[in-house]
Amino acid sequence: MGAFAQVYVESKNVDERRRKALARMEIEGIYESEEHPEWLLIQVSLDDDLHELGRRISDVVGATAIAVGGHSVAYGVSLSVHRSGKTVRELSASDDGWEVSGTPQSWEAALFEHDPPEADDEAALEAFESKTLRNGVMYPLGTIHRVLDAVGLPSSSSFVSKGPTNVDRRQSMLYWLIGGIVVLALEGVFLPRDSGSSTAILAVTLVVWIAGLKRLQARAHGASITG
């Protein structure tokens, strides 16, 4: 997996009504994990404003949502914590160091349990002693795996899709629209010339319909996230 954007949501308050409200949002999938039933994983587009969408998701479900973006093999991570529609913490790590705002979270101390800073790096030593992330300081390392471990978030690979979203429904309409256009075009071409063309048209219609159905079933019921 390369670049990714996803939102972890505490599942304990997400009833059927709130799940349906989630599915109506501009998201790409809702995923569950048998190993970690305490979390839902929401897959979103890389083109979206990840952290604003995370805030809106937390507002819809009335629970904690943690938006995480980054790259599985490159340095750097971006994370925000939202509770019932309010952003309480934002942080990101890059080659320019940490950038943080909001209320520090208790799990951030776990980021300092790895390699100690260099003895001559005063800013890093101060951050290490206080166990506090500081703007512009490169220490501690902000890799996606370390951040997920510190927060206690499970790997996305253990999650499986459990239902369609608005994106799925729009794709369904697109498949049916394309199928209808193909059928109309074939009717216009073949029917005036060949009375036996109805069989060919029916065959094409079935192929388009079955392909669209299989695509939707794969997304809605059997899709999983790798990473």
N, CA, C and O of each residue as an XYZ file, in Angstrom:
908
protein
N       0.832     -1.182      0.000
C       0.000      0.000      0.000
C       0.871      1.237      0.000
O       1.863      1.270      0.728
N       0.546      2.274     -0.793
C       1.291      3.510     -0.836
C       0.658      4.560      0.055
O       0.493      4.352      1.257
N       0.298      5.705     -0.550
C      -0.369      6.750      0.210
C      -1.763      6.291      0.621
O      -2.425      5.556     -0.110
N      -2.197      6.728      1.788
C      -3.516      6.315      2.260
C      -4.119      7.413      3.138
O      -3.415      8.277      3.660
N      -5.430      7.351      3.281
C      -6.174      8.263      4.151
C      -7.337      7.473      4.734
O      -8.150      6.922      3.992
N      -7.417      7.418      6.035
C      -8.465      6.628      6.676
C      -8.811      7.211      8.042
O      -8.037      7.965      8.633
N      -9.990      6.843      8.525
C     -10.475      7.355      9.800
C     -10.905      6.174     10.662
O     -11.752      5.377     10.259
N     -10.318      6.069     11.848
C     -10.733      5.074     12.829
C     -11.828      5.671     13.703
O     -11.713      6.802     14.175
N     -12.884      4.903     13.912
C     -14.021      5.387     14.699
C     -14.324      4.393     15.812
O     -14.422      3.190     15.567
N     -14.472      4.897     17.040
C     -14.894      4.033     18.132
C     -16.288      3.505     17.832
O     -17.216      4.278     17.598
N     -16.429      2.197     17.839
C     -17.671      1.590     17.355
C     -18.761      1.459     18.407
O     -19.903      1.161     18.058
N     -18.454      1.669     19.664
C     -19.426      1.354     20.720
C     -20.693      2.190     20.631
O     -21.754      1.738     21.061
N     -20.608      3.399     20.085
C     -21.787      4.253     19.978
C     -22.414      4.264     18.588
O     -23.372      4.998     18.343
N     -21.879      3.456     17.679
C     -22.341      3.494     16.288
C     -23.458      2.463     16.104
O     -23.196      1.295     15.814
N     -24.699      2.906     16.275
C     -25.835      2.024     16.066
C     -26.197      2.006     14.580
O     -25.510      2.617     13.762
N     -27.274      1.308     14.238
C     -27.653      1.151     12.841
C     -27.995      2.489     12.195
O     -27.674      2.716     11.029
N     -28.634      3.359     12.934
C     -29.002      4.676     12.385
C     -27.754      5.489     12.042
O     -27.693      6.119     10.986
N     -26.770      5.477     12.923
C     -25.547      6.238     12.671
C     -24.711      5.582     11.571
O     -24.022      6.266     10.814
N     -24.776      4.260     11.490
C     -24.055      3.584     10.413
C     -24.625      3.984      9.053
O     -23.879      4.201      8.098
N     -25.938      4.078      8.974
C     -26.562      4.501      7.722
C     -26.191      5.943      7.392
O     -25.988      6.287      6.228
N     -26.104      6.777      8.411
C     -25.692      8.165      8.188
C     -24.255      8.223      7.680
O     -23.932      9.051      6.828
N     -23.391      7.351      8.196
C     -22.012      7.270      7.711
C     -21.979      6.878      6.239
O     -21.234      7.459      5.450
N     -22.793      5.885      5.877
C     -22.799      5.387      4.501
C     -23.250      6.452      3.514
O     -22.926      6.372      2.329
N     -23.996      7.449      3.986
C     -24.451      8.526      3.102
C     -23.394      9.606      2.915
O     -23.571     10.500      2.087
N     -22.305      9.541      3.662
C     -21.244     10.534      3.533
C     -20.352     10.216      2.336
O     -20.448      9.147      1.733
N     -19.477     11.180      2.007
C     -18.558     10.999      0.874
C     -17.356     10.167      1.309
O     -16.247     10.679      1.461
N     -17.602      8.878      1.506
C     -16.536      7.965      1.915
C     -16.488      6.805      0.941
O     -17.423      6.587      0.171
N     -15.384      6.057      0.981
C     -15.191      4.970      0.027
C     -15.482      3.600      0.607
O     -15.569      2.627     -0.143
N     -15.635      3.493      1.906
C     -15.948      2.196      2.482
C     -15.982      2.228      3.992
O     -15.282      3.022      4.621
N     -16.811      1.352      4.584
C     -16.883      1.158      6.024
C     -16.410     -0.257      6.309
O     -16.941     -1.215      5.746
N     -15.420     -0.396      7.176
C     -14.793     -1.696      7.415
C     -14.846     -2.064      8.891
O     -14.779     -1.199      9.764
N     -14.967     -3.364      9.156
C     -14.978     -3.890     10.510
C     -13.906     -4.961     10.655
O     -13.431     -5.530      9.672
N     -13.540     -5.218     11.903
C     -12.546     -6.252     12.183
C     -13.052     -7.150     13.308
O     -13.427     -6.666     14.376
N     -13.060     -8.462     13.064
C     -13.445     -9.399     14.120
C     -12.424     -9.387     15.252
O     -12.771     -9.628     16.408
N     -11.173     -9.108     14.921
C     -10.124     -9.089     15.936
C     -10.206     -7.833     16.797
O      -9.818     -7.852     17.966
N     -10.711     -6.742     16.223
C     -10.763     -5.467     16.934
C     -12.149     -4.834     16.772
O     -12.295     -3.827     16.079
N     -13.157     -5.419     17.405
C     -14.529     -4.927     17.226
C     -14.758     -3.537     17.811
O     -15.793     -2.920     17.560
N     -13.801     -3.046     18.585
C     -13.965     -1.721     19.188
C     -13.775     -0.585     18.192
O     -14.046      0.575     18.506
N     -13.302     -0.924     16.967
C     -13.038      0.101     15.959
C     -13.774     -0.196     14.657
O     -13.925     -1.348     14.250
N     -14.223      0.878     14.019
C     -14.601      0.852     12.611
C     -13.513      1.585     11.846
O     -12.895      2.511     12.371
N     -13.280      1.180     10.627
C     -12.297      1.862      9.780
C     -13.021      2.434      8.566
O     -13.694      1.712      7.830
N     -12.874      3.726      8.372
C     -13.522      4.423      7.262
C     -12.456      4.786      6.238
O     -11.525      5.533      6.534
N     -12.601      4.254      5.041
C     -11.666      4.571      3.959
C     -12.179      5.806      3.217
O     -13.350      5.867      2.841
N     -11.298      6.788      3.007
C     -11.707      8.021      2.332
C     -10.770      8.296      1.160
O      -9.705      7.689      1.043
N     -11.179      9.213      0.302
C     -10.384      9.547     -0.872
C      -9.175     10.392     -0.487
O      -9.240     11.205      0.435
N      -8.078     10.190     -1.201
C      -6.880     11.003     -0.985
C      -7.120     12.457     -1.376
O      -6.375     13.344     -0.959
N      -8.155     12.704     -2.174
C      -8.452     14.070     -2.615
C      -9.251     14.852     -1.589
O      -9.394     16.068     -1.721
N      -9.779     14.181     -0.561
C     -10.594     14.846      0.448
C      -9.720     15.547      1.487
O      -8.538     15.237      1.636
N     -10.323     16.496      2.199
C      -9.690     17.101      3.357
C      -9.841     16.107      4.502
O     -10.874     16.077      5.172
N      -8.821     15.303      4.724
C      -8.907     14.174      5.638
C      -9.360     14.594      7.030
O     -10.263     13.984      7.602
N      -8.745     15.621      7.569
C      -9.001     15.961      8.967
C     -10.357     16.648      9.157
O     -10.999     16.471     10.192
N     -10.789     17.418      8.181
C     -12.136     17.983      8.252
C     -13.172     16.873      8.133
O     -14.193     16.897      8.819
N     -12.908     15.900      7.262
C     -13.825     14.776      7.126
C     -13.848     13.947      8.410
O     -14.900     13.453      8.814
N     -12.694     13.796      9.046
C     -12.650     13.096     10.324
C     -13.495     13.795     11.376
O     -14.194     13.143     12.151
N     -13.430     15.122     11.403
C     -14.251     15.889     12.349
C     -15.733     15.682     12.068
O     -16.521     15.495     12.995
N     -16.115     15.713     10.799
C     -17.526     15.528     10.439
C     -18.004     14.123     10.779
O     -19.131     13.942     11.240
N     -17.148     13.126     10.553
C     -17.508     11.753     10.896
C     -17.741     11.625     12.398
O     -18.701     10.984     12.826
N     -16.866     12.231     13.199
C     -17.038     12.162     14.652
C     -18.323     12.844     15.087
O     -18.945     12.439     16.069
N     -18.721     13.878     14.359
C     -19.974     14.569     14.656
C     -21.171     13.676     14.333
O     -22.139     13.627     15.091
N     -21.098     12.973     13.205
C     -22.201     12.104     12.784
C     -22.395     10.951     13.763
O     -23.531     10.610     14.093
N     -21.310     10.350     14.230
C     -21.428      9.176     15.102
C     -21.473      9.538     16.580
O     -21.807      8.700     17.417
N     -21.136     10.793     16.906
C     -21.136     11.207     18.299
C     -20.100     10.481     19.128
O     -20.345     10.151     20.288
N     -18.941     10.231     18.536
C     -17.898      9.459     19.219
C     -16.527      9.948     18.768
O     -16.414     10.876     17.967
N     -15.501      9.312     19.291
C     -14.133      9.663     18.917
C     -13.799      9.124     17.531
O     -14.074      7.966     17.216
N     -13.205      9.978     16.715
C     -12.718      9.584     15.393
C     -11.276     10.054     15.271
O     -10.951     11.188     15.622
N     -10.417      9.176     14.772
C      -9.002      9.496     14.602
C      -8.657      9.374     13.129
O      -8.669      8.278     12.568
N      -8.351     10.502     12.508
C      -8.018     10.541     11.083
C      -6.513     10.383     10.923
O      -5.732     11.069     11.581
N      -6.117      9.472     10.041
C      -4.695      9.175      9.848
C      -4.376      9.191      8.354
O      -5.061      8.547      7.560
N      -3.350      9.918      7.985
C      -2.902      9.944      6.603
C      -1.396      9.823      6.542
O      -0.689     10.204      7.476
N      -0.910      9.287      5.427
C       0.526      9.153      5.273
C       0.865      8.228      4.141
O       0.086      8.045      3.206
N       2.045      7.644      4.239
C       2.531      6.727      3.219
C       3.163      5.546      3.930
O       3.900      5.716      4.901
N       2.870      4.348      3.442
C       3.316      3.151      4.146
C       4.826      2.954      4.120
O       5.362      2.251      4.977
N       5.527      3.556      3.159
C       6.969      3.325      3.068
C       7.790      4.610      3.159
O       9.020      4.545      3.164
N       7.150      5.762      3.229
C       7.879      7.031      3.305
C       7.754      7.620      4.710
O       6.827      7.286      5.448
N       8.691      8.496      5.076
C       8.657      9.103      6.394
C       7.553     10.154      6.460
O       7.282     10.868      5.494
N       6.935     10.223      7.621
C       5.934     11.259      7.842
C       4.553     10.696      8.083
O       4.197      9.637      7.568
N       3.779     11.419      8.872
C       2.413     11.010      9.189
C       1.627     12.251      9.568
O       2.184     13.234     10.057
N       0.340     12.191      9.338
C      -0.562     13.261      9.733
C      -1.729     12.635     10.478
O      -2.335     11.680      9.992
N      -2.050     13.165     11.656
C      -3.086     12.562     12.481
C      -3.877     13.647     13.198
O      -3.327     14.668     13.611
N      -5.165     13.409     13.336
C      -6.006     14.328     14.111
C      -7.017     13.529     14.914
O      -7.491     12.479     14.480
N      -7.340     14.049     16.099
C      -8.280     13.396     17.009
C      -9.503     14.297     17.156
O      -9.384     15.493     17.419
N     -10.685     13.697     16.980
C     -11.935     14.451     17.039
C     -12.904     13.743     17.975
O     -12.996     12.515     17.980
N     -13.621     14.526     18.763
C     -14.615     13.956     19.674
C     -15.933     14.695     19.512
O     -16.052     15.881     19.820
N     -16.920     13.953     19.016
C     -18.276     14.489     18.837
C     -18.280     15.805     18.072
O     -18.957     16.759     18.455
N     -17.514     15.844     16.982
C     -17.505     17.007     16.104
C     -16.515     18.087     16.470
O     -16.450     19.110     15.788
N     -15.735     17.895     17.530
C     -14.743     18.892     17.949
C     -13.337     18.325     17.792
O     -13.049     17.212     18.233
N     -12.465     19.109     17.156
C     -11.072     18.690     16.990
C     -10.308     18.994     18.266
O     -10.261     20.144     18.702
N      -9.707     17.973     18.870
C      -8.991     18.167     20.129
C      -7.478     18.103     19.953
O      -6.740     18.608     20.798
N      -7.004     17.489     18.865
C      -5.559     17.380     18.665
C      -5.248     17.170     17.191
O      -5.905     16.382     16.511
N      -4.245     17.879     16.710
C      -3.718     17.685     15.365
C      -2.205     17.614     15.453
O      -1.572     18.407     16.150
N      -1.635     16.661     14.741
C      -0.174     16.566     14.715
C       0.282     15.962     13.397
O      -0.426     15.172     12.771
N       1.468     16.349     12.999
C       2.063     15.790     11.782
C       3.571     15.801     11.933
O       4.139     16.659     12.608
N       4.210     14.832     11.291
C       5.663     14.733     11.299
C       6.161     14.744      9.862
O       5.607     14.070      8.994
N       7.209     15.514      9.625
C       7.804     15.593      8.293
C       9.295     15.857      8.452
O       9.828     15.823      9.561
N       9.956     16.118      7.343
C      11.384     16.417      7.395
C      11.675     17.738      8.105
O      12.825     18.025      8.439
N      10.636     18.539      8.334
C      10.793     19.806      9.065
C      10.505     19.651     10.547
O      10.493     20.636     11.284
N      10.272     18.419     10.989
C       9.982     18.179     12.394
C       8.493     18.048     12.646
O       7.698     17.949     11.711
N       8.124     18.049     13.915
C       6.727     17.919     14.303
C       6.000     19.256     14.183
O       6.581     20.323     14.381
N       4.727     19.164     13.856
C       3.835     20.315     13.910
C       2.602     19.871     14.692
O       1.887     18.959     14.276
N       2.363     20.522     15.825
C       1.298     20.065     16.721
C       0.430     21.236     17.157
O       0.881     22.379     17.228
N      -0.828     20.920     17.448
C      -1.758     21.905     18.000
C      -2.832     21.160     18.768
O      -3.094     19.984     18.515
N      -3.453     21.862     19.714
C      -4.508     21.245     20.504
C      -3.985     20.624     21.788
O      -2.864     20.904     22.214
N      -4.796     19.791     22.392
C      -4.492     19.183     23.686
C      -3.679     17.908     23.516
O      -4.128     16.985     22.837
N      -2.477     17.832     24.126
C      -1.681     16.603     24.036
C      -2.465     15.405     24.556
O      -3.229     15.522     25.513
N      -2.270     14.250     23.919
C      -2.957     13.024     24.298
C      -2.026     12.128     25.116
O      -0.809     12.147     24.932
N      -2.607     11.357     26.005
C      -1.800     10.530     26.916
C      -0.917      9.533     26.175
O       0.175      9.206     26.639
N      -1.387      9.044     25.016
C      -0.632      8.033     24.285
C       0.637      8.588     23.641
O       1.502      7.815     23.229
N       0.763      9.903     23.549
C       1.930     10.493     22.894
C       3.222     10.159     23.630
O       4.289     10.122     23.018
N       3.138      9.915     24.932
C       4.340      9.575     25.699
C       4.985      8.303     25.186
O       6.199      8.132     25.300
N       4.175      7.393     24.614
C       4.722      6.130     24.107
C       5.655      6.345     22.928
O       6.482      5.481     22.639
N       5.545      7.469     22.243
C       6.438      7.760     21.119
C       7.881      7.960     21.572
O       8.811      7.839     20.775
N       8.061      8.266     22.852
C       9.405      8.548     23.377
C      10.066      7.306     23.955
O      11.149      7.395     24.533
N       9.427      6.149     23.808
C       9.979      4.921     24.381
C      10.990      4.250     23.475
O      11.542      3.208     23.830
N      11.242      4.827     22.313
C      12.180      4.224     21.372
C      13.575      4.830     21.564
O      13.992      5.046     22.702
N      14.281      5.100     20.510
C      15.665      5.560     20.595
C      15.770      6.900     21.322
O      15.040      7.835     20.993
N      16.666      7.008     22.301
C      16.870      8.297     22.979
C      17.534      9.304     22.041
O      18.195      8.902     21.083
N      17.372     10.590     22.294
C      17.962     11.611     21.412
C      19.475     11.716     21.587
O      20.049     11.212     22.553
N      20.100     12.388     20.622
C      21.536     12.641     20.709
C      21.831     13.577     21.886
O      21.040     14.466     22.202
N      22.971     13.360     22.519
C      23.310     14.123     23.727
C      23.491     15.610     23.451
O      23.310     16.428     24.353
N      23.847     15.975     22.213
C      24.096     17.381     21.905
C      22.879     18.067     21.270
O      22.984     19.210     20.825
N      21.748     17.397     21.225
C      20.530     17.966     20.646
C      19.642     18.452     21.787
O      18.824     17.704     22.322
N      19.823     19.742     22.152
C      19.130     20.277     23.322
C      17.607     20.255     23.157
O      16.889     19.912     24.095
N      17.120     20.615     21.986
C      15.671     20.638     21.766
C      15.068     19.245     21.896
O      13.998     19.066     22.479
N      15.777     18.258     21.341
C      15.292     16.881     21.431
C      15.354     16.384     22.868
O      14.454     15.675     23.316
N      16.417     16.752     23.602
C      16.539     16.340     24.996
C      15.411     16.927     25.846
O      14.871     16.251     26.721
N      15.062     18.180     25.586
C      13.967     18.810     26.323
C      12.641     18.112     26.031
O      11.829     17.896     26.931
N      12.432     17.758     24.748
C      11.210     17.041     24.382
C      11.178     15.672     25.051
O      10.132     15.226     25.524
N      12.344     15.002     25.088
C      12.430     13.675     25.689
C      12.135     13.717     27.187
O      11.412     12.870     27.711
N      12.702     14.711     27.868
C      12.517     14.821     29.319
C      11.067     15.128     29.684
O      10.553     14.631     30.687
N      10.419     15.941     28.876
C       9.030     16.319     29.169
C       8.017     15.374     28.531
O       6.825     15.440     28.829
N       8.504     14.482     27.640
C       7.627     13.568     26.886
C       6.522     14.349     26.168
O       5.348     13.977     26.169
N       6.971     15.466     25.549
C       6.024     16.348     24.869
C       6.496     16.627     23.449
O       7.649     17.006     23.247
N       5.628     16.447     22.469
C       5.962     16.783     21.091
C       6.076     18.292     20.945
O       5.254     19.039     21.475
N       7.103     18.738     20.220
C       7.354     20.175     20.094
C       7.469     20.565     18.629
O       8.059     19.850     17.819
N       6.900     21.702     18.314
C       6.932     22.196     16.938
C       8.365     22.395     16.466
O       9.188     22.987     17.163
N       8.650     21.886     15.260
C       9.954     22.087     14.653
C      11.036     21.144     15.132
O      12.164     21.218     14.645
N      10.734     20.259     16.071
C      11.721     19.315     16.605
C      11.529     17.960     15.927
O      10.412     17.444     15.878
N      12.599     17.391     15.411
C      12.501     16.122     14.676
C      12.282     14.918     15.589
O      11.804     13.874     15.144
N      12.630     15.066     16.859
C      12.521     13.941     17.797
C      11.165     13.974     18.491
O      10.677     15.055     18.820
N      10.531     12.801     18.728
C      10.909     11.456     18.280
C      10.518     11.225     16.821
O       9.794     12.029     16.232
N      10.993     10.139     16.248
C      10.655      9.840     14.864
C       9.144      9.662     14.712
O       8.481      9.049     15.548
N       8.623     10.220     13.613
C       7.184     10.163     13.386
C       6.820      9.256     12.232
O       6.271      9.715     11.230
N       7.116      7.979     12.360
C       6.717      7.035     11.311
C       5.279      6.586     11.556
O       4.794      6.615     12.686
N       4.615      6.177     10.501
C       3.216      5.788     10.610
C       3.054      4.607     11.556
O       2.100      4.564     12.333
N       3.973      3.651     11.500
C       3.842      2.456     12.329
C       4.021      2.781     13.813
O       3.314      2.234     14.660
N       4.962      3.666     14.127
C       5.158      4.046     15.521
C       3.956      4.813     16.069
O       3.554      4.625     17.217
N       3.399      5.665     15.240
C       2.247      6.449     15.694
C       1.036      5.551     15.919
O       0.352      5.680     16.934
N       0.763      4.639     14.982
C      -0.366      3.723     15.147
C      -0.186      2.857     16.390
O      -1.144      2.620     17.125
N       1.040      2.384     16.629
C       1.309      1.570     17.811
C       1.097      2.375     19.092
O       0.548      1.870     20.071
N       1.536      3.626     19.071
C       1.395      4.471     20.259
C      -0.076      4.717     20.585
O      -0.476      4.661     21.748
N      -0.868      4.985     19.571
C      -2.293      5.239     19.777
C      -3.021      3.958     20.174
O      -4.028      3.998     20.882
N      -2.498      2.817     19.706
C      -3.165      1.545     19.940
C      -4.155      1.197     18.862
O      -5.134      0.493     19.110
N      -3.903      1.696     17.643
C      -4.800      1.429     16.522
C      -4.337      0.185     15.773
O      -3.142      0.034     15.519
N      -5.254     -0.706     15.414
C      -4.881     -1.941     14.710
C      -4.528     -1.682     13.252
O      -4.894     -0.654     12.684
N      -3.817     -2.623     12.662
C      -3.473     -2.527     11.247
C      -4.724     -2.591     10.394
O      -5.666     -3.317     10.710
N      -4.728     -1.829      9.313
C      -5.890     -1.805      8.428
C      -6.109     -3.146      7.722
O      -7.204     -3.406      7.223
N      -5.082     -3.998      7.675
C      -5.198     -5.266      6.960
C      -6.182     -6.232      7.610
O      -6.603     -7.199      6.976
N      -6.555     -5.987      8.868
C      -7.476     -6.888      9.558
C      -8.936     -6.509      9.373
O      -9.819     -7.155      9.938
N      -9.204     -5.457      8.582
C     -10.570     -4.968      8.414
C     -11.174     -5.447      7.097
O     -10.486     -5.552      6.081
N     -12.476     -5.734      7.135
C     -13.209     -6.210      5.965
C     -14.463     -5.372      5.798
O     -15.107     -5.005      6.780
N     -14.808     -5.069      4.556
C     -15.983     -4.250      4.270
C     -17.268     -4.955      4.688
O     -17.417     -6.167      4.530
N     -18.198     -4.154      5.230
C     -19.470     -4.711      5.687
C     -20.690     -4.061      5.037
O     -21.817     -4.418      5.381
N     -20.508     -3.139      4.131
C     -21.701     -2.546      3.540
C     -21.375     -1.486      2.510
O     -20.286     -0.913      2.536
N     -22.317     -1.211      1.587
C     -22.102     -0.212      0.535
C     -22.196      1.209      1.055
O     -22.793      1.460      2.102
N     -21.605      2.134      0.319
C     -21.653      3.551      0.659
C     -22.259      4.320     -0.499
O     -22.650      3.743     -1.513
N     -22.329      5.639     -0.332
C     -22.834      6.479     -1.420
C     -22.002      6.313     -2.678
O     -22.538      6.352     -3.786
N     -20.694      6.126     -2.519
C     -19.824      5.920     -3.676
C     -20.226      4.650     -4.407
O     -20.287      4.628     -5.636
N     -20.501      3.586     -3.647
C     -20.946      2.333     -4.266
C     -22.244      2.526     -5.029
O     -22.401      2.019     -6.139
N     -23.168      3.255     -4.434
C     -24.470      3.434     -5.080
C     -24.341      4.228     -6.372
O     -25.013      3.922     -7.357
N     -23.487      5.239     -6.378
C     -23.286      6.007     -7.604
C     -22.653      5.141     -8.683
O     -22.998      5.258     -9.858
N     -21.730      4.273     -8.288
C     -21.130      3.370     -9.254
C     -22.173      2.405     -9.808
O     -22.151      2.071    -10.992
N     -23.087      1.957     -8.943
C     -24.156      1.083     -9.406
C     -24.991      1.766    -10.474
O     -25.313      1.160    -11.496
N     -25.343      3.022    -10.244
C     -26.129      3.772    -11.223
C     -25.356      3.925    -12.526
O     -25.927      3.851    -13.614
N     -24.030      4.142    -12.400
C     -23.220      4.305    -13.598
C     -23.195      3.026    -14.420
O     -23.330      3.068    -15.643
N     -23.023      1.883    -13.748
C     -23.017      0.613    -14.472
C     -24.336      0.397    -15.213
O     -24.339     -0.003    -16.377
N     -25.442      0.658    -14.544
C     -26.743      0.453    -15.174
C     -26.968      1.437    -16.315
O     -27.572      1.093    -17.331
N     -26.473      2.679    -16.141
C     -26.610      3.672    -17.201
C     -25.840      3.251    -18.446
O     -26.347      3.335    -19.565
N     -24.600      2.796    -18.232
C     -23.794      2.340    -19.366
C     -24.465      1.157    -20.055
O     -24.517      1.082    -21.283
N     -24.979      0.233    -19.239
C     -25.670     -0.904    -19.817
C     -26.868     -0.495    -20.646
O     -27.111     -1.049    -21.718
N     -27.627      0.490    -20.144
C     -28.787      0.964    -20.891
C     -28.410      1.622    -22.201
O     -29.066      1.418    -23.223
N     -27.331      2.426    -22.165
C     -26.877      3.090    -23.389
C     -26.435      2.058    -24.427
O     -26.738      2.185    -25.614
N     -25.717      1.037    -23.963
C     -25.269     -0.016    -24.880
C     -26.459     -0.717    -25.519
O     -26.475     -0.964    -26.725
N     -27.453     -1.035    -24.700
C     -28.631     -1.719    -25.222
C     -29.350     -0.860    -26.247
O     -29.719     -1.350    -27.314
N     -29.552      0.413    -25.938
C     -30.241      1.301    -26.874
C     -29.468      1.424    -28.183
O     -30.059      1.427    -29.262
N     -28.140      1.525    -28.081
C     -27.324      1.640    -29.281
C     -27.439      0.381    -30.146
O     -27.564      0.465    -31.368
N     -27.395     -0.771    -29.502
C     -27.500     -2.021    -30.245
C     -28.885     -2.189    -30.864
O     -29.020     -2.711    -31.971
N     -29.893     -1.750    -30.153
C     -31.238     -1.824    -30.721
C     -31.338     -0.990    -31.989
O     -31.923     -1.416    -32.984
N     -30.757      0.206    -31.938
C     -30.813      1.087    -33.091
C     -30.035      0.538    -34.274
O     -30.403      0.766    -35.426
N     -28.959     -0.188    -33.992
C     -28.121     -0.713    -35.072
C     -28.680     -2.001    -35.650
O     -28.707     -2.183    -36.867
N     -29.130     -2.903    -34.770
C     -29.462     -4.256    -35.214
C     -30.936     -4.501    -35.496
O     -31.277     -5.188    -36.459
N     -31.796     -3.957    -34.683
C     -33.203     -4.342    -34.820
C     -33.812     -4.035    -36.189
O     -34.581     -4.847    -36.704
N     -33.494     -2.887    -36.794
C     -34.104     -2.640    -38.109
C     -33.641     -3.622    -39.174
O     -34.332     -3.802    -40.176
N     -32.513     -4.249    -38.989
C     -31.938     -5.097    -40.037
C     -32.145     -6.586    -39.776
O     -32.313     -7.364    -40.715
N     -32.134     -6.970    -38.545
C     -32.093     -8.398    -38.247
C     -33.057     -8.705    -37.121
O     -32.842     -8.279    -35.987
N     -34.115     -9.438    -37.420
C     -35.107     -9.751    -36.404
C     -34.567    -10.696    -35.336
O     -35.139    -10.794    -34.250
N     -33.476    -11.391    -35.632
C     -32.886    -12.296    -34.646
C     -31.900    -11.610    -33.715
O     -31.270    -12.262    -32.882
N     -31.766    -10.302    -33.853
C     -30.773     -9.588    -33.038
C     -31.175     -9.487    -31.583
O     -30.338     -9.167    -30.739
N     -32.424     -9.750    -31.266
C     -32.851     -9.650    -29.868
C     -32.054    -10.577    -28.967
O     -31.793    -10.247    -27.810
N     -31.668    -11.723    -29.484
C     -30.865    -12.661    -28.690
C     -29.503    -12.074    -28.356
O     -29.024    -12.194    -27.228
N     -28.880    -11.436    -29.348
C     -27.566    -10.815    -29.119
C     -27.676     -9.671    -28.123
O     -26.814     -9.503    -27.260
N     -28.743     -8.885    -28.247
C     -28.926     -7.757    -27.337
C     -29.125     -8.260    -25.912
O     -28.563     -7.706    -24.967
N     -29.920     -9.301    -25.764
C     -30.147     -9.867    -24.442
C     -28.836    -10.375    -23.841
O     -28.579    -10.183    -22.653
N     -28.024    -11.011    -24.648
C     -26.747    -11.537    -24.161
C     -25.843    -10.413    -23.670
O     -25.235    -10.518    -22.605
N     -25.756     -9.318    -24.465
C     -24.924     -8.180    -24.064
C     -25.458     -7.554    -22.778
O     -24.691     -7.202    -21.882
N     -26.768     -7.420    -22.699
C     -27.383     -6.849    -21.499
C     -27.039     -7.664    -20.267
O     -26.707     -7.109    -19.219
N     -27.119     -8.988    -20.394
C     -26.810     -9.856    -19.265
C     -25.350     -9.738    -18.850
O     -25.036     -9.720    -17.660
N     -24.454     -9.658    -19.839
C     -23.021     -9.530    -19.531
C     -22.751     -8.256    -18.750
O     -22.051     -8.286    -17.738
N     -23.307     -7.119    -19.217
C     -23.105     -5.833    -18.543
C     -23.703     -5.870    -17.141
O     -23.085     -5.410    -16.181
N     -24.902     -6.417    -17.032
C     -25.579     -6.459    -15.737
C     -24.814     -7.318    -14.731
O     -24.633     -6.919    -13.581
N     -24.365     -8.500    -15.167
C     -23.644     -9.398    -14.267
C     -22.302     -8.796    -13.857
O     -21.893     -8.923    -12.703
N     -21.617     -8.143    -14.792
C     -20.330     -7.520    -14.466
C     -20.514     -6.431    -13.415
O     -19.747     -6.345    -12.456
N     -21.532     -5.607    -13.604
C     -21.807     -4.559    -12.629
C     -22.184     -5.117    -11.278
O     -21.738     -4.610    -10.249
N     -22.997     -6.151    -11.266
C     -23.416     -6.765    -10.015
C     -22.230     -7.358     -9.267
O     -22.108     -7.180     -8.055
N     -21.351     -8.068     -9.986
C     -20.179     -8.662     -9.336
C     -19.258     -7.592     -8.769
O     -18.688     -7.756     -7.690
N     -19.120     -6.504     -9.499
C     -18.280     -5.410     -9.020
C     -18.824     -4.838     -7.716
O     -18.068     -4.595     -6.776
N     -20.118     -4.627     -7.664
C     -20.739     -4.072     -6.467
C     -20.659     -5.049     -5.308
O     -20.398     -4.646     -4.175
N     -20.877     -6.317     -5.576
C     -20.802     -7.316     -4.519
C     -19.396     -7.391     -3.931
O     -19.224     -7.548     -2.723
N     -18.404     -7.277     -4.794
C     -17.003     -7.325     -4.319
C     -16.709     -6.153     -3.404
O     -16.043     -6.317     -2.382
N     -17.205     -4.954     -3.764
C     -16.946     -3.763     -2.966
C     -17.744     -3.796     -1.675
O     -17.238     -3.432     -0.614
N     -19.001     -4.236     -1.772
C     -19.898     -4.110     -0.621
C     -19.738     -5.222      0.403
O     -20.008     -5.006      1.584
N     -19.304     -6.411     -0.021
C     -19.330     -7.535      0.894
C     -18.005     -8.264      1.038
O     -17.791     -8.918      2.059
N     -17.123     -8.185      0.085
C     -15.926     -9.002      0.184
C     -14.635     -8.223      0.136
O     -13.557     -8.816      0.087
N     -14.721     -6.884      0.148
C     -13.509     -6.085      0.011
C     -12.755     -6.037      1.329
O     -13.354     -6.030      2.404
N     -11.451     -6.005      1.230
C     -10.618     -5.827      2.419
C      -9.544     -4.813      2.102
O      -9.275     -4.499      0.942
N      -8.931     -4.304      3.171
C      -7.874     -3.314      3.007
C      -6.555     -3.999      3.256
O      -6.426     -4.771      4.206
N      -5.584     -3.733      2.427
C      -4.251     -4.286      2.643
C      -3.335     -3.171      3.071
O      -3.446     -2.047      2.581
N      -2.443     -3.465      3.969
C      -1.501     -2.453      4.424
C      -0.790     -2.907      5.666
O       0.048     -2.179      6.198
